[in-house]
Amino acid sequence: MAWYDSAVFYHIYPLGLTGAPKTNDYSEPAHRLNALLPWVGHLKSIGCNALYIGPLFQSGSHGYDTTDYLKLDSRLGTNDDLKAFTAECHRQGVRVILDGVFNHVGRDFFAFQDLKRNRENSPYRDWFCNVNFWGNNEYDDGFSYDNWGGYNLLVKLNQRNGEVQDYLCTVVRTWVREFDIDGLRLDAADVLDFGFMQALRRVADEVKPEFWLMGEVIHGEYTRWVNAAMLHSVTDYHLHKALYSAHNDHNYFEVAHTVKRIRDMGLNRPGGPRLYSFADNHDVERILTRLREKAHWVPLHILLYTLPGIPSVYYGSEFGVEGRKERGSDDSLRPALNLTDYQNALRENPYTRLIAALGRLRQSVPALWAGDYRELQLTTRQYAFCRELEGMRVFVTVNNDSNAAELRVPAGDGSSYVGALSGRRAEAAEGSFRFLVAGNSGEVWLPEGMYDPAAEPVLPEILQAPIQDRAGQDTPKEERKAPASEPVPKAEAAGPVAPPAGKPYEEMTVEELQGAILEKMAKNGPVTDRMRRDVTDNVWRDSLLNWVKSFR
């Protein structure tokens, strides 16, 4: 197994966390990165052993408009600061991956500035996509070019150009040599050239054992990117969407269906590639803000840490920080935080205590990251599964109902089990375990011999004592018998239809959104049967709306 198979990630957006200015005046370096050194000890204290941090290199604004790949953003400090930071991470046993923003650059990038000066005579004219000297743009350049997301601030690189590939591969080698990084998160990997990603994989295999390539991919057939020739992993936006909407809609079928769909791709299986799982990040609303019932934060995170995948925590969410997109800005998702404001969080903040307990569990119980997954019981509001490794089983139970519920699973070996988060015991009786789960909660059940009796319970007090069956408060029996094979959608869809021209996405029906997604997919390449099924199987309107807007 590689180091990333058992990793628990912490995710930092450094320009936001340090409170750096929104725009870069390229003045003398301000050593803000040094202020993040105490965060290394913090992320270790909550059970994380890997850090994804970025973007870090010189840019004009938010970090994704890179102007110099070989220099730390002056708002954060100097290259020596970054060397010291990664060295401290490694000293504390934390792996470090950086943002590789290779799809586009900022307008101050040296090659683009040469293009502006020398136009047709620039040796870099083919470094960028579709440069048209008969066109123009809002900057009055006297030419036009392809960009990312409709923003001419972000100039698209021509990754099929051999010189561009060589330059960016040299950048990666330099980062490894100077900063001793352990991997890259590739920004906008879903629009990167496949040949370029194959070149990056060859560099990864060359520069360092187990150098990890993880790509930002929103939707689609993930194995197009995750394979032996390209990336080791991608972001699991399928699971991200399922986690919050399954709780908001009281529909655990969506999570179970998503887990099955990913496994059907050959991913998140023992010994195979694992996807990068998350509840929130720097581009999406904070999970506590997105949940309609705040109490669902508990079962959602239990699932994040126990389902197949590589879990991550976005800075501040372990404290219960909220944030939503406002007026098209991501600023509230990327706030400045002072760690001293949370110095007692491990003792006093229930969010932090649960994350820390789950982090410790993930690292101390190999079955939670290496074990096979098996669904055991599923209703819209309750869900039970096990992770099994070398004959040892760990059970996971979650409940999104406000009332307590009972879940029964086959006892198998007849062992006694203890709830790792509450300290409660469950005994086998009549061939099954009877797990009582409090409302809006969950549990990770360990064989008694694995449970640490000195562990302090971290779940609400109601879980620290047996839950009594109360008339009228159990989940209805007919719901507990719901079939476990298919999701229960909010609405039935008749199938994709061509969307009317000019109709806003927000006004489209489910069928029209499906049709719009298929149209966009077709523009990016052949649409496989599985890709078509992914679209037609998705009948959740919010998910389709986010999906169609995600295309570059």
N, C-alpha and C positions, 0 to 999 in steps of 0.2 A: 504493500500500500504506500502511496505517496503522502507527503505531509498534508496536502490539501484535502485528502479524503476524510480526515478526521478534524478538519479545521472548523472553528467557530469564528466568524469574521466580525470585526467592528468597522464601521464605515464613517469616514470623516471627510467633509467638504471643507478644506482648510481656509479658503478665503472667507467663508461665512463664519466658521467657528472662531476665527481669530479677530473678527470685526474689521477686516481689511477694507480700505476704500473701494467703492464700486468701480472706479476707473483708475487706470495706472498712468501716473505722470512720468514714469521711468526715472524717478529721482533716486537718491541714495537708498540703499537697501534698509528696510525696517525689519528687524529680526523677530518677526511675530511667530515664526515656526517654533522658536525655542519655548514659547509659551505652551506648546502642545506636549512638551516632554512629560509633565505630570499625568497627562491623559494615558500614557502608556501603562503606568501602574494601575490606573483606573480600569482600563479595559481588561487587564489581567485579573483584577479583583472580581470582575463579573463573569469570568470564565471564558473570555475570548483569547485566542492564541494566534490570530492573524489580523492584519489591518489592511483595508483598502482605503487609500488616501489619494485625493486628487480632485481637480487638476492642480499641478504644482509649478509648471514652467511658465516662463515669461509670456504674458498676454496683455491685451488692452483692457479687458473688462472682467467677464465672469470666469475666465480661465480656459474656455473652450475655443477661444480665438487666438491660438498660439502664435507668438511672434518670434520666439527663440526657444528651440527644443533643448538647448544645451545649457540653459541658465535658469536657476530657480527664480520664480517671480519675485521681483524686487520688493513687492509689498509683503513678502514672507521672509526674505532674507537672502542669504548667499548659498552657493553650492556647499560650502563648508558646514553650514547649518543643516543642510539635508543629509550630508554624510554623518554628522553627529547624531541626527535624529534616527536614521536607520540603524546605526550602530547601537544606540540605546535600546531600540526595539529588539534587536537580535540578542543583546545582553539579557533581556528579560524573557527570551524565548518566544518572541512575536515575529512571525513572518510578515513581509511588507510587499504589497503590490501597488503599483501606481497606475494612474490613468494614461493610456496611450491614445492621444487624440490625433489620429492619423488620417481621418477622412477629409478634414478641411483645416485651413489656417486663417489667421487674422490678416488684415490688409497691410499690417506693418511687417509681415514676414519678408525676409530679404529677397526671396525670389520674386514675390509679387511686386515689391518696390522696383526691382529691375525691369519687370514687365511694363510697369507704368512709365518708366523713363525711356525705355528703348523700343517699346511696342514690337513691331514685326521683327526687329533685329535682336530682341532679347534671347539669350541662350536658354531662358526658362519658359518660353512661350508654350512649350508642350508639357510643362509641369502641371498645368491646370486644365480643367475640362471645358471644352467647347468655347474657347476664346474666340470672340467674333469682333474683328476690328471695324466692322460696319455698324456695330451696335453701340449702346451707351447705357448708363445706369444713373441712379440718383446721386452718385458721387461725381458725375460728369467725367468719367475716366476716358471717354472716347472709345470704349469697347465694352463688351459684355462678357459674361462667363457664367458657368454653372456654380450654384451655391448650395448650402445646406438649409433646408427648411424654408426657402424663400427669402433668406437673409443674405444680402450681398456683403454683410460684415464677415461672413464665413465663406471663404473661397475654397471651392472643392478641388482637392488634389487629384491629379491623374495617376492613380496607383498602378495603372498598366504601363506607365513609362518606366523603363529600366533604371533610369537615373534617379527617379523618385523612390523606387523600391530600394535601391542601394543606399540612398541617403537615409531613409527611415530605418532600415536595418542597422546602419551604422549608429544611428541615434540609440537604438535599443542596446547594442553592444556597449556603447559609452555609458549608459545608465547602469548597466550591470557592473562594469569595471569601476566606475566612480562611486556609485551609491550602494552597490551590493544588494540590489532589489531581488525579490523572489518571484516576480511575475508581473503581468500586465492585465488590466481591465481595458479592453478595446472599445472606445467610444463609437457608437453608431456602427457596430459590427454588421448589422443587418443590411447596410449599404456599402460595405467595404468590398473591394474586388477579391474574388476567391483566390486568384493567383497570388495576390499580395499576401493574403492570410497564409497560404501555403509556404511562401517565403519566410514569413514570420515564424512559422512552426519549425522550419529548418534552423533558424537562428536560435529559437528557444531550446531546441535539442542540443545545440552547440555550446551555448554560453554557460549553462549551469544545470547540474542534475535537478530534475523535477521543477524546472522553470515553468510556471503556470500561465496559460493564456485563457482568459475568460472574456467573453464578448457580450456587449449589450445588444440583445435581440429581444424584440417585443413579442411577436407572435409567429406562428408557422411551424414547419417541420424542423425541429431543433437539430436533427441529425444532419441537416444540410451544412451546419457549421461545426457541430461536435463530432469529430471523427479523427482517425489516426493521422490524417494529412493536414488538419487545420487546428481547431481549437479544442482545449480540454473540457471547456464548460461554457455555458451561456446563462444569462439571467433568466430565471423562471417566472416570467410575467403571467403565464397561465395559472400557476399556483398562487401568485400574489393576488390576482383578481378573485380566484376561488376563495381564498381565506377570508377576505373582508365581506364579499357578497353572500357567502354561505352563512355567515353570522347575521348580517343585516336582513337576509331573507329567511332565516331559520331553515336552512336547506343544506345539510351535510352531504347530500347526494352529490352536490357540485364538487366538493373537495374530493370525495372518493372517486368520482368519475375522472377528475383531473389527474389524480395519482395513477389511475389505471391507464389513461391515455399516454402519459409520459413513459410509463413502464412498457407500454406497447411499442413505443419508439425505440426500445432497447436501452433507455436511460434510467438512472436512479435504481439500478439493480446491483446486487452484490458483485464486486469485482469489476464493475463497469463504470462509465463516466457518470459523474454526479452534477446536477445543476445547482446554480447559486440561488438560494431561496431568501426571500426578504418580505417583511411586512410593510416597509416604507423605505424611501430613499430620497435623494436630493431633487428628484424630478416629480414625485407624486406626493399627495397630501399625507400628513402624518396619520398613522393608523388610528390613534386615539380620536382624532378629529373625524375620520371617515366612518368610524363605527357609530351606529345609531344608539346602541346601548353600550356605555363605557365598560360595563362589567364583562363584556365579551372579549376584552383585552386579554383576560386570563386564559380561556380555552384556546383562543387564537394562537397565543405564543407557545402554549404547550404543543400544539400541532406543528408550529414552525420548527421547534427543536426536536421533534420526535418522528416526523415523517421523513421519508428518504430525501436526501438533498444536503446541501452545505448551507447552514443557516447564517444569517448576518443580522446585526443590529445597527441601525442608523443613529449616529450620535444624538443624545438627548432623549430619544424615545424610551430608553431604559429609565428615565426619570418621569415619564408621563408628559413630556413636552408635546404641545399641539401645534398645528400649522396648516393653513390652507392656501391654495393658489388664489391670489387676489389681483384683479385687473391685469391679468396676463403675466404677472410677476411671480417668480419663484423665491423672492427674498425671504418671505416668512417661513419657507421650508428650510432655509439655510441660515439660522440665526447665530449671533455671537452668544456664547455661553461662558460663564466663569465657573470653573470646576469647584472653587471654594464655596460656591452657593449650594453645592450638593455634597459637602464633605461628610454629612451624616446619613447619606441616602441608604447605604448598605444596612443601617440599623433601623431607619425610620421610614423610608419610602417603600411602600409595598410593591410598586412596579420594579424598582431596582432589586429588591430582595428576591423576587420571583425570577427575574432574568439571571441573576447570579446563581440561584439554585439550579436552573435549567442548564446554564453553562457548565457548572460542575458535573451535573449528571451526564451531559453529552460527552465530556472528556473522560469520565471515569467508567462509563458503561459502553464498551465497544459495540454491543448489539444495537445501540441507537444510531450508529453511523455505518457499521459494517453488516448488520443483520438483515436478513430478508424480511419483507413486509407481507403481512397477511391480514386482510379485512375479516373481522369476526362478527360484528353486529353493526347495523346501520339503519337509522331512521332519519327523518328530517331534522331531529333535535338531539339525537344521541349517536355516538360513533365510538366503536371500539375496534382496536387492531392490535397486533403484536409484532414485535421485531425479534427475530430468532437468529441466534448465532451459536453454532456448535452445540445444539441441543438445549441451550439456555434461552428462555423466553422472557421478554419484558412486555407487559401489557400497558396499553394507553387507553384511557377513557376520557371523553369530553362530553359536555352537556351544554347546549346553548339555550335551554329552557330556564325560566326563572325559578322553577320548582325542582326539587330533588328527583332523581331518577335512579332506577336500578338497572344494571346491565349484567347479563349472565354470559359467560364464555366457557367453553369446555375446559375442564381442569387438567386434562392430560396427565402430567407427572404427579399430580396431587400435592405439590409443594405448597407451603404457606407463603403468602405474598404480603408485602408491606408497602403502603403508599409513600413514595420518596418525598413528596411535598407536604404531606400531612401527618405521617407517622401512623395512620390507621392501618388495621390489619384486615385481610380478607382470607377466609378459610374455604377450602374446597368442601363441598357437600353435594351428595347425590350426583357426582360426576361433573360438576361445574363450579366455577367461582361466581360468587354473588358480590358484585361491586356496586356500592352505593356512592353516587356522585352528586354533590351539592349543585344547586342551580347556578348557571353561568360559571361553571368551573370545570375542573378535570383533574386527572391524576396520572402519574407514572408509577406502575406497580412493579416492584422488584422482588425477586426471590429473597426470602428472609435473610439468607446468608450474605446477601450483597448489601443489605440495608445498614447504614451507619446509625446505631441507636443514639449517638450523640448529636445527630443532625437536628437543627432547630426547625420546626414546622414553619412554612412560609405562606401557607394558604389561610384564608379567613378562619376565624375561630370555629365556625359551624362545622368545619371539616376535621376538627381535632377531637370530635366525639362522634359516636355512632349516630347516623341519621335515621330517625324513626319514620316509618311509613305513616303518612298522614292522609286521611280520607279526603278525596277531592283534589289532591295536590300532585298526584303522580301523572306521568305522561300517559295519555289514553292508550289502552292495550291495542286498539286497532292500529294506532300509529306505530307501535313497536313492531308490528308484523309487516311493515312496508317492505317491498322487494328491494334487494341490495344491488341489483345489477345495473340500473340506469338512473340518471339524475332526474329530479323532479323539477322541470322548468317552470318559470312564472307564467309563460304563455307558449302556446303551440305556434310553430311557424310553418307556413305552407311551402316554403322553399324560396331560394333567391329569385329576385326579379330585377330587371334593369331599372335603376333609379331615374326619375325624371331629371332632365338636364337643368342645372341651376338650383335644384331644391336643396336647402340647407340640411346638413346631416342631422341636426337636432329635430327636424320635422319628418325625417324618414321613418318608415315602418321597419320592423325587424327584417322583413324580406328584402326591402330596398337597401338596407345597410349591408346585408349579406351580399347582395349583387354589387354594391359599390366596392366592397373589399375584394371580391373576385376580379373585378375590372382592374383594380390597382395591382393585384398580384400578377395578372396577365402582362402588365406593362413591364414588370421586373423580370419576367422569365416564364418558362412553362409552369402551368398549374397542375400538380399531380393529383391523383385521386385522393390521397390522404390529405393534402392541403384543402381540397374541396370539402372533404368530410369535416375537417376542423372548423370550417366556416359554417356549413349547414347544421352541424351538431350544436353550434353555439346559438342559443335562442334567448340569451340574456341581453337586453337592449343596451344597458350601460356598458357592458363589455364590448359589444359591437361598435358602439359609438367611440369608445377609447381606441379600439383597434383601427378603425378607418382613419382616425386622426393621427395615428402613429406613423403612417407612411411618409417617407421623406419626399 
